Amino acid sequence: MAISLISTACSSSSSTTTNLSSFKSETKFLTFSFPRKLRSATWVSQLHSRIHFCLKSSNGHPLNAVPLHDGVLENHVAKEHIEPPRKEEPSIPNSGGEKVESTLSITVVGASGDLAKKKIFPALFALFYEDWLPENFSVFGYARTKLTDEELRNIISQTLTCRIDRRDDCEDKMDQFLKRCFYQGGQYNSEADFAELDKKLKEKEGGKLSNRLFYLSIPPNIFVDVARCASRRASSTNGWTRVIVEKPFGRDSKSSSELTRCLKQYLTEEQIFRIDHYLGKELVENLSVLRFSNLVFEPLWSRNYIRNVQLIFSEDFGTEGRGGYFDNYGIIRDIMQNHLLQILALFAMETPVSLDAEDIRNEKVKVLRSMKPLDIEDVIVGQYKGHSRDGRSYPGYTDDPTVPKGSLTPTFAAAALFINNARWDGVPFLMKAGKALHTRRAEIRVQFRHVPGNLYKKKFGTDLDKATNELVLRVQPDEAIYLKINNKLPGLGMRLDRSDLNLLYRSRYPRGIPDAYERLLLDAIEGERRLFIRSDELDAAWALFTPLLNELEEKKIAPELYPYGSRGPVGAHYLAAKHNVRWGDLSGELHE
């Protein structure tokens, strides 16, 4: 069904979609554009990671799209030492040498939805609160719901917090932010309504050079309609225009490719920012820093020392009202094909040439293309059933009235994946993701090989796994990095203990951690693409999972049932044992 919706949306307007002239002009020269405020990114502490480029056409204005695809242009630009920018908002010179003041307009399409209210608007306020947004900015909500500016502000105000740094001016900051929020109602497929939005944007921009960011917080079947209307009627004529697209990006290779093809009738690849909010998580950001800047880890990052890698995602709640949406996708499409596979690619990639976005994304694509096709014998699927515990009844997946009776959609999946290259040959990468499990967690667990000829083997008995060194990156909750080591218990005897070298973020960094959406929104504003998914990354990810998904659906493989609140289906443990692995989250202790 999703395929036909996308195809219809594309074909219905394809006859009149040959105009890309507003995005593709002859380039003349380069100018550097810097963010208003430097931030201490975990990937790099130097300015060049935040440098992006603004191409100008023959009329002296920057293009809407910046064609730096695959790093072709970036690799030819010399990286000179750049002095830090001044505090004030940078201005961009035009062809006549005059300074042109710029503005930023952020339009949240689907402003009345839960994602916008709970995540996007609060993230934008957090950026404003911490002085990351430029001086001249405005936020617009766009949706079919009829609202006034004041009604939108009232809705937004209910979700705003000053959670990171509770300064005395919190209320003042909220008032200032809300005064910059406006609303425009309209249909998602109406160019006339987007033309009205354009008029309001121009009023707020006041003739300044305008940069526009559209966040599509809407179902994927209307992505193309919005892209068409926004590009034709509400695109910036003298600055850049960028569009953030929320997952899911299709249901399989065919629908994903069709969606990309349709979007590219109105936008260039450089304008499309495909967001996977897990890539903005602090511990995922820290993954490459941990590996590439610590000599103690980098030499160990291979099949020679690592026995297996586990990527674990679990939620302690079910679909709860989202069953209709979830049943169309399932846990493999919803979590494994994007969140966990993206983390795997970051974990396993070779050292990139630089920290430039295209160099990093190139290495991720190489990992995805090197992966062995998924064998259905290495996959376990499950579905939670109703369960009573402590006097309380928990509904099963098919008890949800929005879920079709007899649905075979998996709410749990475990898979063993392998990378066919010299670094990772033979190392199992085990993924596990599920809903209605015993705990909420997301973590990466690296289990190292046993010590050859361990002198203390007898102290551990026959269970050598107890002596396994393990590196754990807990993404959520309570972010932490800890390393399990073997240690002698104090005393006169020789008793060994398994201990943790623990970096608990809330203890070491008490100020708080920004939400993933804050980081990703700021990156999109600055044109930093390394945490966004490129189209060939998306193609490679779907190429890996689509054959498996087709086989599961064609053979109507019934998922193994597991009780709500349990550790998942028993089959997941047999899968791990098949590859001589023990799941690292077997203990009931969250911090373990």
C-alpha positions in Angstrom: 0.0 0.0 0.0 2.8 2.4 0.8 4.4 1.8 -2.6 1.2 2.7 -4.4 0.8 5.8 -2.3 4.3 7.1 -3.1 3.9 6.2 -6.8 0.6 8.0 -7.0 1.9 11.1 -5.3 4.8 11.2 -7.7 3.0 10.4 -10.9 0.1 12.8 -10.2 2.4 15.7 -10.6 5.3 14.4 -12.6 3.9 15.9 -15.8 4.6 19.3 -14.5 7.7 18.7 -12.5 10.5 19.4 -14.9 11.4 22.7 -13.4 14.5 22.5 -11.2 15.9 25.8 -12.4 15.4 27.4 -9.0 17.9 24.9 -7.6 20.4 24.3 -10.3 22.2 27.3 -11.7 25.7 27.8 -13.1 28.2 28.2 -10.2 30.6 31.0 -10.1 32.6 31.2 -6.9 32.9 29.9 -3.4 32.5 31.7 -0.1 32.9 30.3 3.4 29.9 30.4 5.8 30.4 29.9 9.5 28.0 29.0 12.3 27.1 31.8 14.7 28.6 30.0 17.6 31.3 27.3 17.8 30.3 24.2 19.8 32.5 21.5 21.3 31.5 18.5 19.1 32.5 15.1 20.3 33.8 14.2 16.9 36.3 17.0 16.6 37.4 20.0 18.6 38.5 22.1 15.6 36.6 24.4 13.4 37.0 22.7 10.1 34.4 20.0 11.0 31.8 22.8 10.9 32.9 24.5 7.7 30.4 24.3 4.9 30.2 25.9 1.5 27.9 28.3 -0.2 27.9 28.2 -4.0 26.8 31.3 -5.8 25.3 31.7 -9.2 26.0 34.3 -11.9 23.7 36.8 -10.2 25.8 36.7 -7.0 23.2 34.9 -4.9 23.8 31.5 -3.2 22.1 28.6 -4.7 19.3 26.8 -2.9 21.1 23.5 -3.3 24.8 23.1 -2.6 26.1 20.3 -4.9 28.8 18.7 -2.8 27.7 15.1 -3.6 30.0 12.3 -2.6 32.6 14.8 -1.5 33.8 15.5 -5.0 34.0 19.2 -4.5 34.9 19.1 -0.9 38.0 17.0 -1.6 39.3 19.6 -3.9 39.0 22.5 -1.5 42.1 23.2 0.5 41.6 23.1 4.3 43.4 26.2 5.4 43.7 27.3 9.0 40.6 29.4 9.7 40.4 32.1 12.4 37.4 31.5 14.7 34.3 33.6 13.7 33.2 36.6 15.6 30.3 36.3 18.0 27.8 38.3 15.8 25.9 36.7 13.0 28.0 36.4 9.8 26.8 38.3 6.8 27.3 37.1 3.3 28.8 39.4 0.6 27.1 39.7 -2.7 28.7 40.2 -6.1 28.9 43.9 -5.5 30.9 43.5 -2.2 28.1 44.7 0.0 27.1 42.9 3.2 23.8 41.1 3.1 22.2 40.3 6.4 20.7 36.8 6.5 17.7 35.3 8.2 16.6 31.7 9.1 13.1 30.5 8.7 12.2 27.1 10.1 8.9 25.6 9.1 7.6 22.5 10.9 5.2 20.7 8.5 2.8 18.6 10.6 3.0 21.1 13.5 -0.1 19.7 15.2 1.4 16.1 15.5 2.9 14.5 18.6 6.5 14.5 17.2 6.4 18.2 16.6 5.0 19.0 20.0 7.1 16.6 22.0 10.4 16.7 20.2 10.9 19.3 17.4 9.6 22.5 19.1 11.3 21.7 22.4 14.5 21.0 20.6 14.3 24.4 18.7 13.7 26.2 22.0 16.7 24.4 23.6 18.9 25.7 20.8 17.5 29.2 21.2 17.9 29.0 25.0 21.6 28.0 24.6 22.2 30.7 22.0 22.8 28.3 19.1 20.3 29.9 16.7 21.1 33.0 14.7 19.8 36.4 15.8 17.3 36.7 13.0 15.1 33.6 13.0 11.5 32.6 13.0 9.6 29.4 13.5 6.5 28.5 11.5 4.0 25.7 12.1 2.2 24.4 9.1 -0.7 21.8 9.2 -4.2 21.2 8.1 -5.6 22.1 11.6 -7.0 25.6 11.9 -5.1 27.4 14.5 -4.1 31.0 15.3 -0.6 32.1 16.2 -1.6 32.3 19.9 -3.2 28.8 19.9 0.0 27.4 18.4 2.1 29.2 21.1 -0.1 27.8 23.8 0.4 24.3 22.5 4.1 24.7 22.2 4.5 26.3 25.7 3.2 23.2 27.4 6.2 21.1 26.3 9.0 23.7 26.8 11.5 23.2 29.6 14.9 24.7 30.7 16.1 21.2 31.6 19.8 21.7 30.9 20.7 24.9 32.8 17.9 26.4 34.9 18.9 30.0 34.8 16.8 32.8 36.2 15.9 34.1 32.7 14.1 30.8 31.7 10.6 32.4 31.6 11.9 35.4 29.6 13.6 33.1 27.1 10.4 31.2 26.6 8.4 34.4 26.0 11.0 35.5 23.5 11.0 32.2 21.7 7.2 32.0 21.5 7.0 35.5 20.0 9.0 34.1 17.1 6.6 31.3 16.5 3.8 31.7 13.9 1.2 29.5 12.3 -0.1 28.9 8.7 -2.9 26.5 8.1 -3.2 24.7 4.8 -3.4 21.5 2.8 -0.2 19.5 2.2 -0.9 19.2 -1.5 -1.9 22.8 -2.1 0.6 25.1 -3.9 -1.7 28.0 -3.2 -1.5 27.4 0.5 2.2 27.2 0.4 2.3 30.4 -1.6 0.5 32.0 1.4 3.1 30.5 3.7 5.8 32.1 1.4 4.1 35.5 1.8 4.3 35.3 5.6 7.9 34.0 5.5 8.9 37.0 3.4 7.1 39.4 5.8 9.3 38.1 8.7 12.4 38.0 6.6 12.1 41.7 5.8 14.0 41.6 2.5 17.1 40.0 4.0 18.9 37.0 2.5 16.7 34.1 3.5 17.6 30.6 4.4 14.7 28.2 4.9 14.5 24.8 6.6 11.5 22.6 6.3 11.0 19.7 8.8 8.5 17.1 7.4 6.9 15.7 10.5 4.3 13.9 8.4 3.5 10.4 7.1 5.7 9.4 4.2 2.9 9.1 1.7 2.7 12.9 1.6 6.4 13.7 1.5 6.4 14.2 -2.2 3.3 16.5 -2.2 4.9 18.8 0.4 8.3 18.7 -1.4 6.6 19.8 -4.6 4.6 22.6 -3.0 7.5 23.9 -0.9 10.0 23.8 -3.7 7.7 25.6 -6.2 6.0 28.2 -3.9 7.9 28.5 -0.7 11.6 28.1 -1.6 14.1 30.7 -0.9 15.1 32.7 -3.9 18.4 34.1 -2.7 19.6 31.7 0.1 19.5 28.0 0.7 16.4 25.7 1.1 16.8 22.4 3.0 14.2 19.7 3.9 14.5 17.3 6.8 12.7 14.0 6.1 11.6 11.7 9.0 11.7 8.0 8.7 10.4 5.6 7.5 12.0 6.0 4.1 9.8 3.4 2.3 9.1 -0.2 3.2 11.6 -2.0 1.0 14.1 -1.3 -1.7 11.5 -0.6 -4.4 9.4 1.8 -2.4 12.4 3.5 -1.0 13.9 4.0 -4.5 10.6 5.3 -5.7 10.4 7.8 -2.8 13.9 9.0 -3.5 13.2 9.4 -7.2 10.1 11.4 -6.6 11.7 13.7 -4.1 14.6 14.3 -6.5 12.1 15.7 -9.0 11.8 18.8 -6.8 14.9 18.7 -4.5 18.6 17.8 -5.0 20.3 15.2 -2.9 22.1 17.9 -1.0 18.8 19.5 0.1 17.4 16.3 1.5 18.4 15.6 5.1 17.1 12.1 6.0 17.0 12.0 9.8 17.6 9.0 12.0 17.5 10.5 15.5 19.6 7.6 17.0 22.6 9.0 15.2 22.2 12.1 17.3 22.4 10.2 20.6 25.4 11.3 22.7 26.9 7.8 23.0 26.5 7.1 19.3 28.3 10.3 18.6 31.0 9.3 21.1 31.5 5.9 19.5 34.0 7.0 16.9 35.8 9.3 19.3 36.2 6.3 21.7 37.7 4.2 18.9 39.8 6.6 16.8 41.2 8.8 19.6 42.2 6.1 22.1 45.2 3.9 21.4 44.0 1.5 24.0 41.0 0.6 21.8 41.9 1.1 18.1 44.4 -1.8 17.9 41.8 -4.1 19.4 39.0 -3.2 16.9 39.2 -6.3 14.7 38.5 -10.0 14.5 41.8 -10.7 16.2 40.5 -9.5 19.6 36.8 -9.1 19.3 34.7 -12.3 19.6 31.3 -10.7 18.9 29.4 -7.4 18.9 25.8 -7.1 20.2 23.4 -4.2 19.4 20.5 -4.4 21.7 17.3 -2.3 21.7 14.4 -3.0 24.0 11.2 -1.2 25.1 9.2 -2.1 28.2 5.9 -1.0 26.5 3.9 -2.3 23.6 2.3 -0.4 20.6 -0.3 1.3 22.9 -2.4 3.0 20.3 0.2 3.0 17.5 -0.7 -0.5 16.4 -2.1 0.6 13.0 1.1 2.4 12.0 3.4 -0.3 13.5 1.6 -3.2 11.8 2.5 -1.8 8.4 6.2 -1.8 9.2 7.1 -4.2 12.1 10.2 -4.1 14.4 12.7 -5.0 11.6 11.8 -2.0 9.5 11.1 0.3 12.5 14.3 -0.3 14.4 16.8 -2.8 12.9 17.0 -1.6 9.3 17.7 2.0 10.3 18.7 2.6 14.0 20.7 -0.5 14.7 22.2 -0.9 11.2 23.4 2.7 11.2 25.1 2.1 14.5 26.7 -1.0 13.2 28.1 0.8 10.2 29.6 3.5 12.4 31.1 0.9 14.7 32.6 -1.3 12.0 33.8 1.3 9.4 37.4 1.8 8.5 39.2 5.0 9.5 37.8 7.7 7.3 40.2 10.0 5.4 38.9 13.0 7.4 36.0 14.0 9.5 34.2 15.5 6.5 30.7 14.3 6.1 31.2 12.6 2.8 34.4 10.8 3.9 32.5 9.3 6.9 29.5 8.4 4.9 31.6 6.8 2.2 33.1 4.4 4.8 29.7 3.6 6.2 28.5 2.6 2.7 31.5 0.3 2.2 30.5 -1.6 5.4 26.9 -2.0 4.3 27.9 -3.2 0.9 30.4 -5.7 2.4 27.7 -7.4 4.5 26.8 -11.0 3.9 23.2 -11.5 2.7 20.9 -12.2 5.6 20.0 -15.9 6.0 16.5 -16.6 7.4 18.1 -19.4 9.5 20.0 -16.6 11.3 16.8 -14.6 12.2 14.3 -15.1 14.9 11.0 -13.2 15.0 8.5 -12.9 17.9 5.3 -11.3 18.9 4.2 -10.4 22.4 1.1 -12.0 23.9 -1.1 -11.0 26.8 0.2 -11.6 30.3 -0.8 -11.1 33.9 1.7 -10.1 36.5 1.4 -8.8 40.1 -2.4 -8.6 39.7 -2.2 -6.6 36.5 -3.2 -7.7 33.1 -1.1 -6.7 30.0 -2.7 -6.9 26.5 -1.2 -8.9 23.7 -0.2 -7.3 20.4 -3.3 -8.5 18.5 -5.5 -7.3 21.4 -4.9 -3.8 20.2 -8.0 -2.8 18.3 -5.9 -1.0 15.7 -4.1 -4.2 14.8 -5.7 -6.7 12.4 -6.7 -10.0 14.0 -4.2 -12.8 13.2 -1.4 -10.3 12.3 2.0 -12.0 11.8 3.9 -8.7 12.2 6.9 -9.2 14.5 7.3 -7.1 17.6 10.6 -8.7 18.3 13.5 -9.8 16.1 17.0 -11.1 16.6 19.5 -11.6 13.8 23.1 -12.6 13.2 24.9 -10.5 10.6 28.4 -10.9 9.2 30.8 -8.5 7.3 32.8 -10.0 4.6 36.0 -8.0 4.9 39.5 -8.6 6.3 38.8 -6.7 9.6 35.6 -8.5 10.6 35.6 -11.8 8.8 33.8 -14.4 10.9 32.8 -12.0 13.7 29.0 -12.3 14.5 27.2 -9.0 14.9 24.1 -9.9 16.8 21.1 -7.5 16.7 18.1 -7.8 19.0 15.1 -5.4 19.1 11.7 -5.8 20.7 8.7 -4.2 22.3 7.0 -5.2 25.6 10.2 -6.6 27.1 11.4 -6.6 30.7 13.3 -3.4 30.5 14.0 -0.3 28.4 17.5 -0.1 27.1 19.7 0.5 24.0 23.3 -0.5 24.1 26.3 -1.7 22.2 28.2 -4.6 23.8 31.6 -5.7 22.6 32.7 -9.1 23.9 36.5 -9.7 23.5 38.1 -13.0 23.0 39.3 -15.2 25.9 42.8 -14.8 27.1 44.9 -17.6 25.5 46.3 -20.0 28.2 44.6 -18.0 31.0 46.5 -18.8 34.2 43.4 -18.2 36.3 41.2 -20.4 34.2 40.4 -22.7 37.1 39.1 -19.8 39.2 36.3 -19.3 36.7 35.3 -23.0 36.5 34.0 -24.2 33.2 32.2 -20.9 32.3 34.9 -18.9 30.5 32.3 -16.3 29.6 32.6 -15.0 33.2 36.2 -14.1 32.4 35.3 -12.3 29.2 36.3 -8.6 28.9 33.3 -6.6 27.7 33.0 -3.0 26.6 29.5 -1.6 27.0 28.2 1.7 25.6 24.8 2.3 27.1 22.9 4.7 24.8 19.8 4.9 27.0 18.8 5.2 29.7 21.5 6.6 32.0 24.2 7.0 29.4 27.4 5.3 30.4 30.5 3.6 29.1 32.0 0.8 31.1 34.6 -1.9 30.7 34.3 -5.3 32.4 37.6 -6.6 33.7 38.8 -9.4 35.9 40.0 -8.3 39.3 41.2 -9.9 42.5 39.0 -9.5 45.6 40.9 -7.9 48.5 42.0 -10.6 51.0 44.5 -13.3 51.7 42.9 -15.8 49.4 42.9 -15.8 45.6 39.3 -15.0 44.7 38.5 -13.3 41.5 35.8 -10.8 40.8 34.3 -9.3 37.6 34.4 -5.5 38.0 33.5 -2.4 36.0 35.6 0.5 35.0 32.6 2.9 34.8 32.0 6.2 33.2 28.5 7.1 34.2 27.6 10.3 32.4 25.2 11.7 35.0 28.1 11.6 37.6 30.9 12.8 35.3 28.8 15.4 33.4 26.0 16.5 35.7 24.9 19.5 33.5 22.8 17.2 31.3 22.9 15.9 27.8 21.2 17.6 24.8 18.4 15.7 23.1 19.3 14.0 19.8 16.9 16.2 17.9 18.8 19.3 19.1 22.1 18.1 17.6 20.5 17.0 14.3 18.5 20.2 13.9 21.6 22.3 14.5 23.6 20.2 12.0 20.9 20.7 9.4 20.9 24.4 9.9 24.7 24.5 9.6 24.7 22.2 6.5 26.6 19.4 8.4 25.5 16.1 6.8 27.6 13.4 8.5 24.8 12.3 10.8 22.2 12.2 8.0 21.6 9.3 5.7 22.7 9.6 2.0 20.6 7.9 -0.7 23.2 5.3 -1.5 23.4 4.4 2.3 19.7 4.0 2.3 19.8 1.8 -0.9 22.5 -0.5 0.7 20.6 -0.8 3.9 17.4 -1.8 2.1 19.3 -4.2 -0.2 20.4 -6.1 2.9 17.0 -6.4 4.6 14.5 -6.5 1.7 15.1 -10.2 0.6 14.6 -11.3 4.3 11.4 -9.2 4.7 10.0 -10.6 1.4 10.8 -14.2 2.5 9.2 -13.7 5.9 6.0 -12.3 4.3 5.8 -14.7 1.4 6.2 -17.8 3.6 3.9 -16.3 6.2 6.4 -17.3 9.0 4.6 -17.1 12.3 6.4 -15.2 15.0 7.2 -17.0 18.3 5.0 -15.7 21.1 6.5 -14.3 24.2 4.8 -12.9 27.3 4.5 -9.1 27.8 7.3 -8.0 30.1 9.5 -11.1 29.5 13.0 -11.3 28.0 11.6 -12.2 24.6 11.3 -15.5 22.7 13.4 -18.5 23.6 14.6 -18.7 20.0 16.8 -15.7 20.5 18.9 -17.6 23.0 19.2 -20.6 20.6 20.3 -18.2 17.9 23.1 -16.7 20.1 24.2 -20.2 21.2 24.4 -21.3 17.5 27.1 -18.6 17.1 28.8 -19.4 20.4 27.5 -16.1 21.9 25.7 -15.3 25.2 23.5 -12.2 25.2 25.1 -9.7 27.5 21.8 -8.3 28.9 20.8 -11.6 30.6 21.3 -10.1 34.1 18.4 -8.1 35.6 20.7 -5.3 36.7 20.3 -2.3 34.4 23.8 -1.0 35.0 25.4 -4.4 34.5 
